[in-house]
Amino acid sequence: MNYPNICLRLARYGAGRLTVGQRAFFAAEAVHWFEERIQMGDVYSDESLAQAKRLYEELTPAVL
């Protein structure tokens, strides 16, 4: 259950240690798994999902 939180932290704070592509990957993983948690009834992941989506949208153009 902690995997999406870890992915979000790596995407957010990995600058300088991870490539932009790696950070975008972790942001995408966070989005996917936060959505899964919400579907399973987790009512506390909405804000984290929104953060992960914003970060993914920010990082993706740099990769493409």
PDB file of N, H, CA, C and O in Angstrom:
ATOM      1  N   MET A   1       0.808  -1.205   0.000  1.00  0.00           N
ATOM      2  CA  MET A   1       0.000   0.000   0.000  1.00  0.00           C
ATOM      3  C   MET A   1       0.854   1.273   0.000  1.00  0.00           C
ATOM      4  O   MET A   1       0.342   2.342  -0.332  1.00  0.00           O
ATOM      5  N   ASN A   2       2.108   1.192   0.353  1.00  0.00           N
ATOM      6  H   ASN A   2       2.524   0.324   0.623  1.00  0.00           H
ATOM      7  CA  ASN A   2       2.968   2.380   0.379  1.00  0.00           C
ATOM      8  C   ASN A   2       3.610   2.685  -0.961  1.00  0.00           C
ATOM      9  O   ASN A   2       4.197   3.752  -1.137  1.00  0.00           O
ATOM     10  N   TYR A   3       3.508   1.761  -1.911  1.00  0.00           N
ATOM     11  H   TYR A   3       3.031   0.894  -1.768  1.00  0.00           H
ATOM     12  CA  TYR A   3       4.192   1.920  -3.192  1.00  0.00           C
ATOM     13  C   TYR A   3       3.864   3.245  -3.894  1.00  0.00           C
ATOM     14  O   TYR A   3       4.790   3.925  -4.336  1.00  0.00           O
ATOM     15  N   PRO A   4       2.589   3.640  -4.017  1.00  0.00           N
ATOM     16  CA  PRO A   4       2.338   4.907  -4.709  1.00  0.00           C
ATOM     17  C   PRO A   4       2.922   6.110  -3.974  1.00  0.00           C
ATOM     18  O   PRO A   4       3.348   7.070  -4.618  1.00  0.00           O
ATOM     19  N   ASN A   5       2.952   6.082  -2.662  1.00  0.00           N
ATOM     20  H   ASN A   5       2.606   5.303  -2.139  1.00  0.00           H
ATOM     21  CA  ASN A   5       3.560   7.180  -1.910  1.00  0.00           C
ATOM     22  C   ASN A   5       5.057   7.267  -2.185  1.00  0.00           C
ATOM     23  O   ASN A   5       5.604   8.359  -2.341  1.00  0.00           O
ATOM     24  N   ILE A   6       5.707   6.124  -2.244  1.00  0.00           N
ATOM     25  H   ILE A   6       5.263   5.237  -2.117  1.00  0.00           H
ATOM     26  CA  ILE A   6       7.142   6.082  -2.531  1.00  0.00           C
ATOM     27  C   ILE A   6       7.406   6.596  -3.944  1.00  0.00           C
ATOM     28  O   ILE A   6       8.332   7.376  -4.167  1.00  0.00           O
ATOM     29  N   CYS A   7       6.584   6.150  -4.899  1.00  0.00           N
ATOM     30  H   CYS A   7       5.832   5.516  -4.719  1.00  0.00           H
ATOM     31  CA  CYS A   7       6.739   6.604  -6.280  1.00  0.00           C
ATOM     32  C   CYS A   7       6.572   8.115  -6.382  1.00  0.00           C
ATOM     33  O   CYS A   7       7.339   8.781  -7.078  1.00  0.00           O
ATOM     34  N   LEU A   8       5.584   8.652  -5.697  1.00  0.00           N
ATOM     35  H   LEU A   8       4.961   8.112  -5.132  1.00  0.00           H
ATOM     36  CA  LEU A   8       5.360  10.100  -5.734  1.00  0.00           C
ATOM     37  C   LEU A   8       6.554  10.848  -5.150  1.00  0.00           C
ATOM     38  O   LEU A   8       6.963  11.877  -5.687  1.00  0.00           O
ATOM     39  N   ARG A   9       7.103  10.351  -4.077  1.00  0.00           N
ATOM     40  H   ARG A   9       6.771   9.515  -3.640  1.00  0.00           H
ATOM     41  CA  ARG A   9       8.283  11.004  -3.484  1.00  0.00           C
ATOM     42  C   ARG A   9       9.481  10.943  -4.414  1.00  0.00           C
ATOM     43  O   ARG A   9      10.211  11.926  -4.542  1.00  0.00           O
ATOM     44  N   LEU A  10       9.697   9.811  -5.065  1.00  0.00           N
ATOM     45  H   LEU A  10       9.103   9.013  -4.962  1.00  0.00           H
ATOM     46  CA  LEU A  10      10.811   9.695  -6.006  1.00  0.00           C
ATOM     47  C   LEU A  10      10.625  10.649  -7.179  1.00  0.00           C
ATOM     48  O   LEU A  10      11.579  11.286  -7.626  1.00  0.00           O
ATOM     49  N   ALA A  11       9.402  10.746  -7.674  1.00  0.00           N
ATOM     50  H   ALA A  11       8.627  10.229  -7.311  1.00  0.00           H
ATOM     51  CA  ALA A  11       9.132  11.653  -8.791  1.00  0.00           C
ATOM     52  C   ALA A  11       9.326  13.107  -8.375  1.00  0.00           C
ATOM     53  O   ALA A  11       9.858  13.912  -9.140  1.00  0.00           O
ATOM     54  N   ARG A  12       8.901  13.435  -7.179  1.00  0.00           N
ATOM     55  H   ARG A  12       8.469  12.782  -6.557  1.00  0.00           H
ATOM     56  CA  ARG A  12       8.957  14.822  -6.715  1.00  0.00           C
ATOM     57  C   ARG A  12      10.366  15.237  -6.310  1.00  0.00           C
ATOM     58  O   ARG A  12      10.816  16.323  -6.675  1.00  0.00           O
ATOM     59  N   TYR A  13      11.057  14.403  -5.573  1.00  0.00           N
ATOM     60  H   TYR A  13      10.691  13.521  -5.277  1.00  0.00           H
ATOM     61  CA  TYR A  13      12.336  14.803  -4.982  1.00  0.00           C
ATOM     62  C   TYR A  13      13.553  14.146  -5.635  1.00  0.00           C
ATOM     63  O   TYR A  13      14.662  14.254  -5.112  1.00  0.00           O
ATOM     64  N   GLY A  14      13.365  13.478  -6.753  1.00  0.00           N
ATOM     65  H   GLY A  14      12.464  13.390  -7.178  1.00  0.00           H
ATOM     66  CA  GLY A  14      14.466  12.769  -7.397  1.00  0.00           C
ATOM     67  C   GLY A  14      15.324  13.618  -8.311  1.00  0.00           C
ATOM     68  O   GLY A  14      16.277  13.110  -8.901  1.00  0.00           O
ATOM     69  N   ALA A  15      15.016  14.880  -8.442  1.00  0.00           N
ATOM     70  H   ALA A  15      14.242  15.293  -7.963  1.00  0.00           H
ATOM     71  CA  ALA A  15      15.801  15.751  -9.319  1.00  0.00           C
ATOM     72  C   ALA A  15      17.264  15.746  -8.888  1.00  0.00           C
ATOM     73  O   ALA A  15      17.574  15.896  -7.706  1.00  0.00           O
ATOM     74  N   GLY A  16      18.143  15.573  -9.843  1.00  0.00           N
ATOM     75  H   GLY A  16      17.891  15.451 -10.803  1.00  0.00           H
ATOM     76  CA  GLY A  16      19.573  15.527  -9.547  1.00  0.00           C
ATOM     77  C   GLY A  16      20.091  14.121  -9.333  1.00  0.00           C
ATOM     78  O   GLY A  16      21.289  13.871  -9.467  1.00  0.00           O
ATOM     79  N   ARG A  17      19.199  13.202  -9.002  1.00  0.00           N
ATOM     80  H   ARG A  17      18.226  13.406  -8.894  1.00  0.00           H
ATOM     81  CA  ARG A  17      19.596  11.812  -8.803  1.00  0.00           C
ATOM     82  C   ARG A  17      18.981  10.894  -9.844  1.00  0.00           C
ATOM     83  O   ARG A  17      19.551   9.857 -10.183  1.00  0.00           O
ATOM     84  N   LEU A  18      17.818  11.276 -10.349  1.00  0.00           N
ATOM     85  H   LEU A  18      17.355  12.118 -10.073  1.00  0.00           H
ATOM     86  CA  LEU A  18      17.118  10.482 -11.357  1.00  0.00           C
ATOM     87  C   LEU A  18      16.956  11.317 -12.622  1.00  0.00           C
ATOM     88  O   LEU A  18      16.921  12.546 -12.562  1.00  0.00           O
ATOM     89  N   THR A  19      16.858  10.648 -13.760  1.00  0.00           N
ATOM     90  H   THR A  19      16.886   9.650 -13.809  1.00  0.00           H
ATOM     91  CA  THR A  19      16.596  11.370 -14.999  1.00  0.00           C
ATOM     92  C   THR A  19      15.147  11.838 -15.012  1.00  0.00           C
ATOM     93  O   THR A  19      14.333  11.368 -14.217  1.00  0.00           O
ATOM     94  N   VAL A  20      14.830  12.744 -15.893  1.00  0.00           N
ATOM     95  H   VAL A  20      15.491  13.126 -16.538  1.00  0.00           H
ATOM     96  CA  VAL A  20      13.459  13.218 -16.021  1.00  0.00           C
ATOM     97  C   VAL A  20      12.551  12.059 -16.432  1.00  0.00           C
ATOM     98  O   VAL A  20      11.411  11.962 -15.977  1.00  0.00           O
ATOM     99  N   GLY A  21      13.065  11.187 -17.292  1.00  0.00           N
ATOM    100  H   GLY A  21      13.991  11.267 -17.662  1.00  0.00           H
ATOM    101  CA  GLY A  21      12.290  10.018 -17.706  1.00  0.00           C
ATOM    102  C   GLY A  21      11.963   9.094 -16.542  1.00  0.00           C
ATOM    103  O   GLY A  21      10.846   8.587 -16.442  1.00  0.00           O
ATOM    104  N   GLN A  22      12.920   8.878 -15.677  1.00  0.00           N
ATOM    105  H   GLN A  22      13.828   9.290 -15.759  1.00  0.00           H
ATOM    106  CA  GLN A  22      12.672   8.047 -14.498  1.00  0.00           C
ATOM    107  C   GLN A  22      11.660   8.696 -13.573  1.00  0.00           C
ATOM    108  O   GLN A  22      10.784   8.024 -13.029  1.00  0.00           O
ATOM    109  N   ARG A  23      11.780   9.992 -13.397  1.00  0.00           N
ATOM    110  H   ARG A  23      12.492  10.539 -13.839  1.00  0.00           H
ATOM    111  CA  ARG A  23      10.823  10.698 -12.545  1.00  0.00           C
ATOM    112  C   ARG A  23       9.420  10.642 -13.144  1.00  0.00           C
ATOM    113  O   ARG A  23       8.442  10.482 -12.415  1.00  0.00           O
ATOM    114  N   ALA A  24       9.315  10.774 -14.470  1.00  0.00           N
ATOM    115  H   ALA A  24      10.109  10.904 -15.063  1.00  0.00           H
ATOM    116  CA  ALA A  24       8.002  10.675 -15.134  1.00  0.00           C
ATOM    117  C   ALA A  24       7.427   9.273 -14.965  1.00  0.00           C
ATOM    118  O   ALA A  24       6.223   9.116 -14.762  1.00  0.00           O
ATOM    119  N   PHE A  25       8.280   8.256 -15.047  1.00  0.00           N
ATOM    120  H   PHE A  25       9.258   8.384 -15.212  1.00  0.00           H
ATOM    121  CA  PHE A  25       7.825   6.886 -14.833  1.00  0.00           C
ATOM    122  C   PHE A  25       7.246   6.719 -13.427  1.00  0.00           C
ATOM    123  O   PHE A  25       6.167   6.152 -13.259  1.00  0.00           O
ATOM    124  N   PHE A  26       7.955   7.208 -12.436  1.00  0.00           N
ATOM    125  H   PHE A  26       8.832   7.669 -12.573  1.00  0.00           H
ATOM    126  CA  PHE A  26       7.465   7.088 -11.063  1.00  0.00           C
ATOM    127  C   PHE A  26       6.180   7.883 -10.856  1.00  0.00           C
ATOM    128  O   PHE A  26       5.306   7.454 -10.103  1.00  0.00           O
ATOM    129  N   ALA A  27       6.052   9.030 -11.510  1.00  0.00           N
ATOM    130  H   ALA A  27       6.762   9.379 -12.122  1.00  0.00           H
ATOM    131  CA  ALA A  27       4.805   9.796 -11.412  1.00  0.00           C
ATOM    132  C   ALA A  27       3.657   9.011 -12.033  1.00  0.00           C
ATOM    133  O   ALA A  27       2.555   8.992 -11.485  1.00  0.00           O
ATOM    134  N   ALA A  28       3.902   8.360 -13.178  1.00  0.00           N
ATOM    135  H   ALA A  28       4.797   8.375 -13.623  1.00  0.00           H
ATOM    136  CA  ALA A  28       2.863   7.547 -13.819  1.00  0.00           C
ATOM    137  C   ALA A  28       2.475   6.364 -12.941  1.00  0.00           C
ATOM    138  O   ALA A  28       1.296   6.028 -12.833  1.00  0.00           O
ATOM    139  N   GLU A  29       3.447   5.743 -12.324  1.00  0.00           N
ATOM    140  H   GLU A  29       4.406   6.015 -12.412  1.00  0.00           H
ATOM    141  CA  GLU A  29       3.160   4.632 -11.409  1.00  0.00           C
ATOM    142  C   GLU A  29       2.312   5.119 -10.235  1.00  0.00           C
ATOM    143  O   GLU A  29       1.363   4.450  -9.829  1.00  0.00           O
ATOM    144  N   ALA A  30       2.656   6.274  -9.700  1.00  0.00           N
ATOM    145  H   ALA A  30       3.427   6.818 -10.030  1.00  0.00           H
ATOM    146  CA  ALA A  30       1.891   6.824  -8.582  1.00  0.00           C
ATOM    147  C   ALA A  30       0.449   7.083  -8.994  1.00  0.00           C
ATOM    148  O   ALA A  30      -0.476   6.756  -8.251  1.00  0.00           O
ATOM    149  N   VAL A  31       0.248   7.672 -10.179  1.00  0.00           N
ATOM    150  H   VAL A  31       1.000   7.938 -10.783  1.00  0.00           H
ATOM    151  CA  VAL A  31      -1.110   7.927 -10.667  1.00  0.00           C
ATOM    152  C   VAL A  31      -1.892   6.624 -10.743  1.00  0.00           C
ATOM    153  O   VAL A  31      -3.013   6.529 -10.242  1.00  0.00           O
ATOM    154  N   HIS A  32      -1.293   5.632 -11.369  1.00  0.00           N
ATOM    155  H   HIS A  32      -0.383   5.710 -11.775  1.00  0.00           H
ATOM    156  CA  HIS A  32      -1.985   4.344 -11.532  1.00  0.00           C
ATOM    157  C   HIS A  32      -2.374   3.741 -10.188  1.00  0.00           C
ATOM    158  O   HIS A  32      -3.521   3.338  -9.993  1.00  0.00           O
ATOM    159  N   TRP A  33      -1.436   3.680  -9.276  1.00  0.00           N
ATOM    160  H   TRP A  33      -0.505   4.008  -9.434  1.00  0.00           H
ATOM    161  CA  TRP A  33      -1.702   2.994  -8.008  1.00  0.00           C
ATOM    162  C   TRP A  33      -2.561   3.810  -7.054  1.00  0.00           C
ATOM    163  O   TRP A  33      -3.270   3.229  -6.232  1.00  0.00           O
ATOM    164  N   PHE A  34      -2.522   5.139  -7.135  1.00  0.00           N
ATOM    165  H   PHE A  34      -1.946   5.611  -7.803  1.00  0.00           H
ATOM    166  CA  PHE A  34      -3.464   5.926  -6.353  1.00  0.00           C
ATOM    167  C   PHE A  34      -4.886   5.711  -6.874  1.00  0.00           C
ATOM    168  O   PHE A  34      -5.830   5.622  -6.089  1.00  0.00           O
ATOM    169  N   GLU A  35      -5.036   5.629  -8.195  1.00  0.00           N
ATOM    170  H   GLU A  35      -4.269   5.702  -8.832  1.00  0.00           H
ATOM    171  CA  GLU A  35      -6.353   5.334  -8.762  1.00  0.00           C
ATOM    172  C   GLU A  35      -6.854   3.969  -8.291  1.00  0.00           C
ATOM    173  O   GLU A  35      -8.033   3.812  -7.974  1.00  0.00           O
ATOM    174  N   GLU A  36      -5.957   2.982  -8.245  1.00  0.00           N
ATOM    175  H   GLU A  36      -4.999   3.109  -8.503  1.00  0.00           H
ATOM    176  CA  GLU A  36      -6.338   1.653  -7.754  1.00  0.00           C
ATOM    177  C   GLU A  36      -6.783   1.723  -6.293  1.00  0.00           C
ATOM    178  O   GLU A  36      -7.786   1.114  -5.920  1.00  0.00           O
ATOM    179  N   ARG A  37      -6.046   2.458  -5.473  1.00  0.00           N
ATOM    180  H   ARG A  37      -5.232   2.953  -5.776  1.00  0.00           H
ATOM    181  CA  ARG A  37      -6.401   2.582  -4.061  1.00  0.00           C
ATOM    182  C   ARG A  37      -7.766   3.242  -3.900  1.00  0.00           C
ATOM    183  O   ARG A  37      -8.562   2.829  -3.056  1.00  0.00           O
ATOM    184  N   ILE A  38      -8.040   4.264  -4.704  1.00  0.00           N
ATOM    185  H   ILE A  38      -7.395   4.601  -5.389  1.00  0.00           H
ATOM    186  CA  ILE A  38      -9.327   4.950  -4.634  1.00  0.00           C
ATOM    187  C   ILE A  38     -10.456   3.994  -5.034  1.00  0.00           C
ATOM    188  O   ILE A  38     -11.520   3.987  -4.416  1.00  0.00           O
ATOM    189  N   GLN A  39     -10.214   3.194  -6.069  1.00  0.00           N
ATOM    190  H   GLN A  39      -9.349   3.200  -6.571  1.00  0.00           H
ATOM    191  CA  GLN A  39     -11.228   2.214  -6.487  1.00  0.00           C
ATOM    192  C   GLN A  39     -11.488   1.179  -5.394  1.00  0.00           C
ATOM    193  O   GLN A  39     -12.592   0.643  -5.297  1.00  0.00           O
ATOM    194  N   MET A  40     -10.489   0.901  -4.581  1.00  0.00           N
ATOM    195  H   MET A  40      -9.592   1.337  -4.659  1.00  0.00           H
ATOM    196  CA  MET A  40     -10.657  -0.067  -3.494  1.00  0.00           C
ATOM    197  C   MET A  40     -11.294   0.569  -2.260  1.00  0.00           C
ATOM    198  O   MET A  40     -11.496  -0.107  -1.252  1.00  0.00           O
ATOM    199  N   GLY A  41     -11.615   1.876  -2.333  1.00  0.00           N
ATOM    200  H   GLY A  41     -11.451   2.425  -3.152  1.00  0.00           H
ATOM    201  CA  GLY A  41     -12.315   2.513  -1.237  1.00  0.00           C
ATOM    202  C   GLY A  41     -11.487   3.458  -0.391  1.00  0.00           C
ATOM    203  O   GLY A  41     -11.982   3.960   0.619  1.00  0.00           O
ATOM    204  N   ASP A  42     -10.255   3.718  -0.762  1.00  0.00           N
ATOM    205  H   ASP A  42      -9.852   3.311  -1.582  1.00  0.00           H
ATOM    206  CA  ASP A  42      -9.412   4.640   0.007  1.00  0.00           C
ATOM    207  C   ASP A  42      -9.888   6.072  -0.242  1.00  0.00           C
ATOM    208  O   ASP A  42      -9.779   6.579  -1.359  1.00  0.00           O
ATOM    209  N   VAL A  43     -10.404   6.711   0.775  1.00  0.00           N
ATOM    210  H   VAL A  43     -10.492   6.300   1.682  1.00  0.00           H
ATOM    211  CA  VAL A  43     -10.933   8.064   0.624  1.00  0.00           C
ATOM    212  C   VAL A  43      -9.881   9.143   0.913  1.00  0.00           C
ATOM    213  O   VAL A  43     -10.188  10.334   0.857  1.00  0.00           O
ATOM    214  N   TYR A  44      -8.660   8.738   1.219  1.00  0.00           N
ATOM    215  H   TYR A  44      -8.411   7.770   1.265  1.00  0.00           H
ATOM    216  CA  TYR A  44      -7.622   9.689   1.589  1.00  0.00           C
ATOM    217  C   TYR A  44      -6.590   9.944   0.490  1.00  0.00           C
ATOM    218  O   TYR A  44      -5.654  10.715   0.702  1.00  0.00           O
ATOM    219  N   SER A  45      -6.737   9.324  -0.660  1.00  0.00           N
ATOM    220  H   SER A  45      -7.498   8.698  -0.832  1.00  0.00           H
ATOM    221  CA  SER A  45      -5.720   9.427  -1.707  1.00  0.00           C
ATOM    222  C   SER A  45      -6.038  10.454  -2.788  1.00  0.00           C
ATOM    223  O   SER A  45      -5.261  10.597  -3.731  1.00  0.00           O
ATOM    224  N   ASP A  46      -7.138  11.163  -2.685  1.00  0.00           N
ATOM    225  H   ASP A  46      -7.770  11.047  -1.919  1.00  0.00           H
ATOM    226  CA  ASP A  46      -7.523  12.118  -3.730  1.00  0.00           C
ATOM    227  C   ASP A  46      -6.475  13.201  -3.957  1.00  0.00           C
ATOM    228  O   ASP A  46      -6.110  13.483  -5.098  1.00  0.00           O
ATOM    229  N   GLU A  47      -5.999  13.798  -2.897  1.00  0.00           N
ATOM    230  H   GLU A  47      -6.296  13.569  -1.970  1.00  0.00           H
ATOM    231  CA  GLU A  47      -5.018  14.882  -3.033  1.00  0.00           C
ATOM    232  C   GLU A  47      -3.693  14.353  -3.570  1.00  0.00           C
ATOM    233  O   GLU A  47      -3.052  15.010  -4.391  1.00  0.00           O
ATOM    234  N   SER A  48      -3.280  13.184  -3.121  1.00  0.00           N
ATOM    235  H   SER A  48      -3.801  12.650  -2.454  1.00  0.00           H
ATOM    236  CA  SER A  48      -2.035  12.596  -3.620  1.00  0.00           C
ATOM    237  C   SER A  48      -2.156  12.262  -5.099  1.00  0.00           C
ATOM    238  O   SER A  48      -1.202  12.437  -5.857  1.00  0.00           O
ATOM    239  N   LEU A  49      -3.317  11.784  -5.511  1.00  0.00           N
ATOM    240  H   LEU A  49      -4.092  11.642  -4.895  1.00  0.00           H
ATOM    241  CA  LEU A  49      -3.548  11.506  -6.929  1.00  0.00           C
ATOM    242  C   LEU A  49      -3.445  12.787  -7.742  1.00  0.00           C
ATOM    243  O   LEU A  49      -2.825  12.797  -8.805  1.00  0.00           O
ATOM    244  N   ALA A  50      -4.036  13.850  -7.263  1.00  0.00           N
ATOM    245  H   ALA A  50      -4.540  13.842  -6.400  1.00  0.00           H
ATOM    246  CA  ALA A  50      -3.967  15.131  -7.973  1.00  0.00           C
ATOM    247  C   ALA A  50      -2.523  15.618  -8.082  1.00  0.00           C
ATOM    248  O   ALA A  50      -2.122  16.128  -9.128  1.00  0.00           O
ATOM    249  N   GLN A  51      -1.743  15.467  -7.019  1.00  0.00           N
ATOM    250  H   GLN A  51      -2.069  15.053  -6.170  1.00  0.00           H
ATOM    251  CA  GLN A  51      -0.332  15.868  -7.058  1.00  0.00           C
ATOM    252  C   GLN A  51       0.442  15.037  -8.065  1.00  0.00           C
ATOM    253  O   GLN A  51       1.251  15.572  -8.824  1.00  0.00           O
ATOM    254  N   ALA A  52       0.201  13.741  -8.079  1.00  0.00           N
ATOM    255  H   ALA A  52      -0.456  13.307  -7.463  1.00  0.00           H
ATOM    256  CA  ALA A  52       0.898  12.850  -9.005  1.00  0.00           C
ATOM    257  C   ALA A  52       0.546  13.190 -10.446  1.00  0.00           C
ATOM    258  O   ALA A  52       1.420  13.182 -11.314  1.00  0.00           O
ATOM    259  N   LYS A  53      -0.715  13.485 -10.710  1.00  0.00           N
ATOM    260  H   LYS A  53      -1.425  13.491 -10.005  1.00  0.00           H
ATOM    261  CA  LYS A  53      -1.127  13.849 -12.067  1.00  0.00           C
ATOM    262  C   LYS A  53      -0.471  15.144 -12.515  1.00  0.00           C
ATOM    263  O   LYS A  53      -0.001  15.238 -13.649  1.00  0.00           O
ATOM    264  N   ARG A  54      -0.433  16.146 -11.637  1.00  0.00           N
ATOM    265  H   ARG A  54      -0.815  16.069 -10.716  1.00  0.00           H
ATOM    266  CA  ARG A  54       0.213  17.415 -11.993  1.00  0.00           C
ATOM    267  C   ARG A  54       1.694  17.213 -12.285  1.00  0.00           C
ATOM    268  O   ARG A  54       2.224  17.770 -13.246  1.00  0.00           O
ATOM    269  N   LEU A  55       2.348  16.430 -11.471  1.00  0.00           N
ATOM    270  H   LEU A  55       1.917  15.977 -10.690  1.00  0.00           H
ATOM    271  CA  LEU A  55       3.770  16.178 -11.659  1.00  0.00           C
ATOM    272  C   LEU A  55       4.013  15.416 -12.954  1.00  0.00           C
ATOM    273  O   LEU A  55       4.952  15.727 -13.688  1.00  0.00           O
ATOM    274  N   TYR A  56       3.181  14.426 -13.242  1.00  0.00           N
ATOM    275  H   TYR A  56       2.419  14.174 -12.647  1.00  0.00           H
ATOM    276  CA  TYR A  56       3.316  13.667 -14.488  1.00  0.00           C
ATOM    277  C   TYR A  56       3.150  14.586 -15.700  1.00  0.00           C
ATOM    278  O   TYR A  56       3.926  14.505 -16.653  1.00  0.00           O
ATOM    279  N   GLU A  57       2.145  15.454 -15.663  1.00  0.00           N
ATOM    280  H   GLU A  57       1.515  15.520 -14.889  1.00  0.00           H
ATOM    281  CA  GLU A  57       1.922  16.392 -16.774  1.00  0.00           C
ATOM    282  C   GLU A  57       3.079  17.366 -16.922  1.00  0.00           C
ATOM    283  O   GLU A  57       3.387  17.801 -18.031  1.00  0.00           O
ATOM    284  N   GLU A  58       3.713  17.706 -15.826  1.00  0.00           N
ATOM    285  H   GLU A  58       3.463  17.352 -14.925  1.00  0.00           H
ATOM    286  CA  GLU A  58       4.861  18.625 -15.863  1.00  0.00           C
ATOM    287  C   GLU A  58       6.101  17.942 -16.452  1.00  0.00           C
ATOM    288  O   GLU A  58       6.849  18.553 -17.216  1.00  0.00           O
ATOM    289  N   LEU A  59       6.312  16.670 -16.090  1.00  0.00           N
ATOM    290  H   LEU A  59       5.705  16.174 -15.469  1.00  0.00           H
ATOM    291  CA  LEU A  59       7.535  15.973 -16.497  1.00  0.00           C
ATOM    292  C   LEU A  59       7.453  15.380 -17.893  1.00  0.00           C
ATOM    293  O   LEU A  59       8.469  15.305 -18.584  1.00  0.00           O
ATOM    294  N   THR A  60       6.289  14.963 -18.320  1.00  0.00           N
ATOM    295  H   THR A  60       5.464  15.024 -17.759  1.00  0.00           H
ATOM    296  CA  THR A  60       6.146  14.244 -19.591  1.00  0.00           C
ATOM    297  C   THR A  60       6.649  15.020 -20.812  1.00  0.00           C
ATOM    298  O   THR A  60       7.362  14.437 -21.629  1.00  0.00           O
ATOM    299  N   PRO A  61       6.313  16.303 -20.976  1.00  0.00           N
ATOM    300  CA  PRO A  61       6.808  16.999 -22.170  1.00  0.00           C
ATOM    301  C   PRO A  61       8.330  17.011 -22.287  1.00  0.00           C
ATOM    302  O   PRO A  61       8.862  17.012 -23.397  1.00  0.00           O
ATOM    303  N   ALA A  62       9.027  17.021 -21.169  1.00  0.00           N
ATOM    304  H   ALA A  62       8.595  17.020 -20.267  1.00  0.00           H
ATOM    305  CA  ALA A  62      10.494  17.024 -21.196  1.00  0.00           C
ATOM    306  C   ALA A  62      11.051  15.702 -21.699  1.00  0.00           C
ATOM    307  O   ALA A  62      12.167  15.646 -22.216  1.00  0.00           O
ATOM    308  N   VAL A  63      10.262  14.629 -21.543  1.00  0.00           N
ATOM    309  H   VAL A  63       9.356  14.674 -21.123  1.00  0.00           H
ATOM    310  CA  VAL A  63      10.717  13.305 -21.960  1.00  0.00           C
ATOM    311  C   VAL A  63      10.453  13.096 -23.437  1.00  0.00           C
ATOM    312  O   VAL A  63      11.261  12.490 -24.140  1.00  0.00           O
ATOM    313  N   LEU A  64       9.326  13.595 -23.905  1.00  0.00           N
ATOM    314  H   LEU A  64       8.669  14.087 -23.333  1.00  0.00           H
ATOM    315  CA  LEU A  64       8.935  13.399 -25.308  1.00  0.00           C
ATOM    316  C   LEU A  64       9.719  14.331 -26.153  1.00  0.00           C
ATOM    317  O   LEU A  64       9.557  14.343 -27.373  1.00  0.00           O
TER     318      LEU A  64
END
